[in-house]
Amino acid sequence: MNKGKIWVRIILAAVIGEIALVLLTTVAQEVLYNGISYYTSSSSDLIFGGLATLIAAVLAGMVASAIVRGQNYWPHVIISAIIITEMTYLMASGVLTSPIWFDTMAGLSLLLGIWLGRLFYLKYFPSPQRNFG
């Protein structure tokens, strides 16, 4: 595959992976748990909602990996940069009302999930033609 097609696939994987992340975390937090909030959610909702959010990020990471067929990690770098940028903006602008440690943990769980999704894809969908660059 030539370099132009590879970069198109990388950008496509990053965009679709990010869309999957947004949709799946919305389902995990808003649909399954009617919104997750540090101040109003029960302890069990916080625990299981956090776990559902992590699983959503893992699935989004697997989606991004599937699009590039596990050939590289660039979609995950792009999605990670988007997560970090968004969390930094939300924290700096004062939009978030939860304690900073809570929001930081939420952002870190998204980052962890995206990369775990890549690792799970590589483990469970092996391809002999991988170039791990």
ZADO-357328 format. One line per 10 residues: number of its first residue (from 1); their letters; for each residue x, y, z of N, C-alpha, C, CB. Coordinates in nm, 3 decimals. Glycine has a CB too. Layout:
<nodes>
NUM = A = X:Y:Z:X:Y:Z:X:Y:Z:X:Y:Z  ...
</nodes>
This chain:
<nodes>
1 = MNKGKIWVRI = 0.085:-0.117:0.000:0.000:0.000:0.000:0.089:0.123:0.000:-0.096:0.000:0.122  0.059:0.221:-0.085:0.145:0.339:-0.090:0.118:0.433:0.028:0.124:0.414:-0.223  0.209:0.527:0.049:0.203:0.614:0.166:0.077:0.700:0.170:0.324:0.703:0.170  0.030:0.744:0.055:-0.091:0.825:0.051:-0.212:0.749:0.102:-0.117:0.873:-0.090  -0.225:0.624:0.060:-0.337:0.541:0.105:-0.325:0.509:0.254:-0.345:0.411:0.024  -0.203:0.492:0.300:-0.182:0.463:0.442:-0.229:0.581:0.527:-0.032:0.432:0.471  -0.192:0.703:0.487:-0.232:0.821:0.565:-0.382:0.846:0.558:-0.158:0.944:0.516  -0.444:0.816:0.444:-0.590:0.828:0.436:-0.654:0.731:0.533:-0.640:0.801:0.292  -0.603:0.609:0.538:-0.656:0.508:0.630:-0.632:0.548:0.775:-0.592:0.371:0.601  -0.516:0.609:0.804:-0.485:0.654:0.940:-0.583:0.763:0.983:-0.341:0.706:0.949
11 = ILAAVIGEIA = -0.604:0.862:0.897:-0.697:0.971:0.930:-0.839:0.917:0.945:-0.693:1.082:0.821  -0.879:0.829:0.855:-1.011:0.768:0.864:-1.026:0.690:0.995:-1.035:0.674:0.743  -0.924:0.616:1.031:-0.927:0.539:1.156:-0.937:0.631:1.277:-0.802:0.449:1.167  -0.864:0.742:1.275:-0.869:0.837:1.387:-1.007:0.901:1.398:-0.761:0.946:1.370  -1.064:0.941:1.286:-1.196:1.005:1.287:-1.304:0.906:1.331:-1.231:1.062:1.147  -1.305:0.790:1.271:-1.407:0.690:1.306:-1.385:0.639:1.449:-1.405:0.572:1.206  -1.260:0.621:1.489:-1.230:0.580:1.626:-1.278:0.684:1.727:-1.081:0.556:1.643  -1.259:0.812:1.697:-1.305:0.918:1.786:-1.457:0.922:1.791:-1.250:1.054:1.740  -1.522:0.907:1.677:-1.669:0.903:1.674:-1.719:0.784:1.755:-1.721:0.894:1.528  -1.655:0.668:1.739:-1.693:0.550:1.817:-1.674:0.576:1.966:-1.610:0.427:1.773
21 = LVLLTTVAQE = -1.565:0.643:2.002:-1.539:0.675:2.142:-1.650:0.763:2.199:-1.403:0.744:2.157  -1.688:0.866:2.126:-1.793:0.957:2.172:-1.926:0.882:2.187:-1.810:1.076:2.074  -1.963:0.805:2.084:-2.090:0.733:2.089:-2.093:0.628:2.199:-2.118:0.668:1.955  -1.987:0.550:2.210:-1.984:0.444:2.310:-1.976:0.497:2.453:-1.866:0.352:2.284  -1.902:0.605:2.475:-1.899:0.663:2.610:-2.032:0.728:2.644:-1.785:0.766:2.623  -2.100:0.782:2.545:-2.234:0.836:2.570:-2.329:0.725:2.613:-2.289:0.906:2.443  -2.323:0.613:2.544:-2.406:0.499:2.585:-2.366:0.453:2.725:-2.391:0.381:2.483  -2.237:0.441:2.750:-2.188:0.391:2.879:-2.228:0.483:2.994:-2.036:0.375:2.876  -2.221:0.614:2.974:-2.245:0.706:3.084:-2.388:0.759:3.091:-2.151:0.821:3.074  -2.445:0.792:2.977:-2.576:0.857:2.977:-2.692:0.758:2.965:-2.584:0.956:2.863
31 = VLYNGISYYT = -2.676:0.657:2.882:-2.786:0.563:2.860:-2.789:0.458:2.971:-2.772:0.495:2.723  -2.678:0.393:2.996:-2.675:0.287:3.096:-2.689:0.339:3.240:-2.547:0.208:3.083  -2.630:0.456:3.267:-2.626:0.506:3.405:-2.692:0.643:3.422:-2.486:0.514:3.451  -2.767:0.688:3.324:-2.841:0.813:3.334:-2.752:0.930:3.377:-2.957:0.798:3.433  -2.632:0.932:3.325:-2.536:1.037:3.356:-2.450:1.000:3.476:-2.608:1.168:3.383  -2.321:1.019:3.462:-2.227:0.992:3.571:-2.180:1.126:3.625:-2.106:0.903:3.522  -2.198:1.145:3.753:-2.155:1.268:3.818:-2.095:1.233:3.954:-2.273:1.370:3.833  -1.985:1.293:3.987:-1.919:1.265:4.114:-2.012:1.295:4.232:-1.790:1.346:4.127  -2.091:1.401:4.220:-2.173:1.446:4.333:-2.309:1.377:4.342:-2.193:1.594:4.323  -2.364:1.330:4.230:-2.500:1.276:4.235:-2.510:1.126:4.209:-2.585:1.348:4.135
41 = SSSSDLIFGG = -2.408:1.065:4.153:-2.412:0.921:4.124:-2.375:0.841:4.248:-2.318:0.886:4.007  -2.437:0.724:4.260:-2.403:0.635:4.371:-2.263:0.577:4.350:-2.508:0.521:4.386  -2.208:0.520:4.455:-2.074:0.459:4.445:-2.073:0.348:4.340:-2.029:0.403:4.581  -2.177:0.266:4.339:-2.180:0.157:4.241:-2.193:0.211:4.099:-2.296:0.061:4.271  -2.270:0.319:4.081:-2.279:0.380:3.947:-2.145:0.436:3.903:-2.386:0.491:3.946  -2.072:0.496:3.997:-1.939:0.549:3.963:-1.843:0.437:3.923:-1.881:0.628:4.082  -1.847:0.328:3.996:-1.757:0.216:3.968:-1.793:0.150:3.835:-1.763:0.112:4.083  -1.920:0.112:3.821:-1.960:0.041:3.700:-1.968:0.133:3.578:-2.094:-0.027:3.722  -2.003:0.260:3.601:-2.002:0.357:3.492:-1.860:0.384:3.443:-2.067:0.489:3.536  -1.766:0.388:3.538:-1.625:0.403:3.501:-1.574:0.282:3.425:-1.539:0.425:3.625
51 = LATLIAAVLA = -1.615:0.164:3.469:-1.577:0.041:3.399:-1.638:0.038:3.259:-1.620:-0.083:3.480  -1.764:0.078:3.248:-1.830:0.083:3.116:-1.761:0.184:3.024:-1.979:0.119:3.131  -1.715:0.294:3.081:-1.642:0.394:3.002:-1.510:0.338:2.953:-1.617:0.521:3.085  -1.439:0.266:3.039:-1.314:0.202:2.998:-1.340:0.101:2.886:-1.247:0.133:3.119  -1.443:0.020:2.900:-1.477:-0.078:2.796:-1.512:-0.008:2.665:-1.594:-0.168:2.842  -1.584:0.104:2.674:-1.618:0.180:2.554:-1.491:0.228:2.484:-1.708:0.301:2.590  -1.393:0.275:2.561:-1.267:0.321:2.502:-1.190:0.205:2.440:-1.181:0.391:2.609  -1.193:0.089:2.505:-1.127:-0.030:2.448:-1.188:-0.064:2.313:-1.137:-0.152:2.546  -1.320:-0.064:2.307:-1.388:-0.094:2.180:-1.354:0.009:2.073:-1.540:-0.100:2.201  -1.348:0.136:2.111:-1.312:0.241:2.014:-1.168:0.221:1.965:-1.329:0.381:2.077
61 = GMVASAIVRG = -1.079:0.182:2.054:-0.941:0.153:2.014:-0.932:0.036:1.919:-0.855:0.126:2.136  -1.017:-0.064:1.941:-1.020:-0.180:1.852:-1.075:-0.140:1.714:-1.106:-0.293:1.913  -1.174:-0.052:1.713:-1.229:-0.004:1.585:-1.120:0.066:1.505:-1.349:0.091:1.609  -1.047:0.156:1.571:-0.939:0.228:1.501:-0.833:0.131:1.450:-0.874:0.332:1.594  -0.800:0.031:1.530:-0.700:-0.069:1.488:-0.749:-0.150:1.370:-0.666:-0.162:1.604  -0.877:-0.184:1.371:-0.933:-0.264:1.262:-0.926:-0.189:1.129:-1.079:-0.303:1.292  -0.946:-0.058:1.133:-0.943:0.020:1.009:-0.804:0.022:0.948:-0.990:0.163:1.034  -0.701:0.033:1.033:-0.563:0.030:0.980:-0.507:-0.112:0.981:-0.472:0.122:1.063  -0.592:-0.208:1.014:-0.556:-0.349:1.018:-0.437:-0.375:1.111:-0.523:-0.399:0.878  -0.429:-0.296:1.219:-0.324:-0.315:1.317:-0.185:-0.280:1.267:-0.325:-0.454:1.364
71 = QNYWPHVIIS = -0.175:-0.214:1.151:-0.044:-0.191:1.090:0.035:-0.078:1.155:-0.061:-0.160:0.945  -0.030:0.013:1.225:0.044:0.119:1.293:-0.039:0.177:1.407:0.084:0.230:1.195  0.024:0.261:1.486:-0.037:0.317:1.605:-0.079:0.462:1.591:0.056:0.303:1.720  -0.064:0.522:1.473:-0.091:0.664:1.456:-0.235:0.705:1.485:-0.057:0.703:1.317  -0.336:0.626:1.451:-0.472:0.667:1.488:-0.488:0.682:1.640:-0.574:0.567:1.435  -0.421:0.596:1.715:-0.430:0.600:1.860:-0.357:0.721:1.917:-0.374:0.471:1.920  -0.248:0.759:1.852:-0.177:0.881:1.892:-0.267:1.002:1.869:-0.043:0.896:1.813  -0.333:1.006:1.755:-0.422:1.120:1.723:-0.539:1.125:1.820:-0.474:1.109:1.577  -0.602:1.011:1.845:-0.715:1.008:1.939:-0.669:1.047:2.079:-0.781:0.867:1.941  -0.552:1.000:2.119:-0.498:1.036:2.251:-0.474:1.186:2.261:-0.368:0.960:2.277
81 = AIIITEMTYL = -0.422:1.245:2.155:-0.400:1.390:2.153:-0.532:1.466:2.164:-0.325:1.432:2.025  -0.635:1.415:2.099:-0.768:1.478:2.108:-0.820:1.469:2.251:-0.869:1.411:2.010  -0.806:1.354:2.314:-0.852:1.336:2.452:-0.778:1.432:2.546:-0.832:1.190:2.498  -0.647:1.438:2.533:-0.566:1.525:2.619:-0.603:1.672:2.597:-0.416:1.503:2.593  -0.618:1.711:2.472:-0.654:1.849:2.440:-0.792:1.884:2.497:-0.653:1.871:2.288  -0.887:1.795:2.478:-1.022:1.820:2.529:-1.023:1.829:2.682:-1.117:1.709:2.483  -0.958:1.735:2.749:-0.956:1.737:2.894:-0.885:1.862:2.948:-0.887:1.610:2.948  -0.777:1.900:2.884:-0.705:2.021:2.926:-0.793:2.144:2.910:-0.575:2.038:2.845  -0.860:2.154:2.796:-0.949:2.267:2.772:-1.063:2.271:2.875:-1.007:2.261:2.630  -1.127:2.157:2.897:-1.240:2.153:2.989:-1.198:2.187:3.132:-1.306:2.016:2.986
91 = MASGVLTSPI = -1.082:2.138:3.172:-1.033:2.168:3.307:-0.991:2.315:3.320:-0.917:2.077:3.343  -0.921:2.367:3.219:-0.872:2.504:3.224:-0.985:2.606:3.215:-0.773:2.528:3.112  -1.092:2.572:3.142:-1.201:2.668:3.124:-1.301:2.665:3.240:-1.273:2.639:2.995  -1.288:2.570:3.330:-1.377:2.563:3.445:-1.513:2.503:3.414:-1.396:2.699:3.500  -1.526:2.438:3.300:-1.653:2.376:3.262:-1.684:2.257:3.352:-1.650:2.331:3.115  -1.583:2.182:3.390:-1.603:2.063:3.472:-1.623:2.104:3.618:-1.482:1.966:3.459  -1.718:2.040:3.681:-1.750:2.077:3.819:-1.703:1.972:3.920:-1.898:2.098:3.833  -1.664:1.857:3.875:-1.616:1.751:3.965:-1.476:1.784:4.013:-1.619:1.613:3.894  -1.430:1.716:4.118:-1.291:1.736:4.161:-1.194:1.703:4.047:-1.259:1.648:4.285  -1.083:1.771:4.043:-0.988:1.755:3.932:-0.936:1.612:3.924:-0.871:1.853:3.947
101 = WFDTMAGLSL = -0.918:1.547:4.038:-0.868:1.409:4.036:-0.969:1.316:3.968:-0.838:1.360:4.179  -1.098:1.342:3.987:-1.202:1.260:3.926:-1.201:1.275:3.774:-1.340:1.298:3.982  -1.193:1.399:3.728:-1.190:1.423:3.583:-1.060:1.374:3.520:-1.208:1.571:3.554  -0.950:1.384:3.594:-0.823:1.333:3.545:-0.828:1.181:3.530:-0.708:1.374:3.640  -0.886:1.115:3.628:-0.900:0.969:3.620:-0.988:0.929:3.502:-0.960:0.913:3.751  -1.092:1.007:3.476:-1.180:0.977:3.362:-1.102:0.988:3.231:-1.302:1.073:3.361  -1.024:1.095:3.218:-0.943:1.112:3.097:-0.837:1.003:3.083:-0.876:1.247:3.098  -0.774:0.967:3.194:-0.674:0.861:3.189:-0.736:0.726:3.154:-0.602:0.851:3.323  -0.859:0.701:3.199:-0.924:0.574:3.164:-0.954:0.569:3.014:-1.054:0.555:3.245  -0.986:0.683:2.955:-1.008:0.687:2.810:-0.877:0.658:2.736:-1.065:0.824:2.767
111 = LLGIWLGRLF = -0.769:0.720:2.782:-0.638:0.696:2.719:-0.597:0.549:2.733:-0.531:0.787:2.782  -0.611:0.496:2.853:-0.577:0.356:2.876:-0.661:0.265:2.787:-0.598:0.319:3.025  -0.791:0.292:2.779:-0.880:0.210:2.698:-0.845:0.210:2.551:-1.020:0.255:2.716  -0.813:0.326:2.497:-0.777:0.335:2.355:-0.657:0.247:2.325:-0.746:0.482:2.315  -0.556:0.252:2.412:-0.435:0.174:2.388:-0.455:0.026:2.419:-0.320:0.228:2.472  -0.538:-0.006:2.519:-0.571:-0.146:2.543:-0.647:-0.205:2.424:-0.654:-0.160:2.673  -0.732:-0.123:2.363:-0.804:-0.168:2.244:-0.708:-0.206:2.133:-0.899:-0.059:2.195  -0.602:-0.128:2.117:-0.500:-0.161:2.017:-0.432:-0.293:2.051:-0.395:-0.048:2.007  -0.394:-0.308:2.179:-0.327:-0.432:2.221:-0.418:-0.553:2.204:-0.282:-0.421:2.366  -0.545:-0.540:2.241:-0.640:-0.651:2.224:-0.656:-0.686:2.077:-0.776:-0.617:2.285
121 = YLKYFPSPQR = -0.663:-0.585:1.992:-0.676:-0.612:1.849:-0.554:-0.689:1.799:-0.692:-0.479:1.769  -0.436:-0.645:1.837:-0.314:-0.712:1.793:-0.307:-0.856:1.845:-0.190:-0.634:1.840  -0.356:-0.879:1.965:-0.351:-1.012:2.024:-0.455:-1.106:1.962:-0.371:-1.004:2.174  -0.575:-1.058:1.945:-0.684:-1.147:1.905:-0.715:-1.147:1.755:-0.807:-1.110:1.979  -0.656:-1.056:1.681:-0.673:-1.053:1.536:-0.537:-1.045:1.469:-0.762:-0.933:1.492  -0.456:-1.149:1.484:-0.319:-1.145:1.433:-0.314:-1.137:1.280:-0.242:-1.268:1.479  -0.214:-1.067:1.234:-0.193:-1.055:1.091:-0.044:-1.076:1.063:-0.243:-0.915:1.037  -0.011:-1.161:0.968:0.130:-1.187:0.940:0.200:-1.069:0.870:0.143:-1.311:0.856  0.123:-0.973:0.820:0.181:-0.864:0.741:0.192:-0.735:0.821:0.098:-0.840:0.616  0.210:-0.742:0.950:0.215:-0.621:1.032:0.348:-0.552:1.022:0.184:-0.653:1.176
131 = NFG = 0.343:-0.421:1.016:0.460:-0.338:1.023:0.437:-0.250:1.146:0.483:-0.252:0.889  0.500:-0.277:1.256:0.468:-0.214:1.383:0.522:-0.073:1.395:0.521:-0.297:1.494  0.518:0.005:1.288:0.564:0.143:1.293:0.459:0.241:1.323:0.627:0.180:1.169
</nodes>
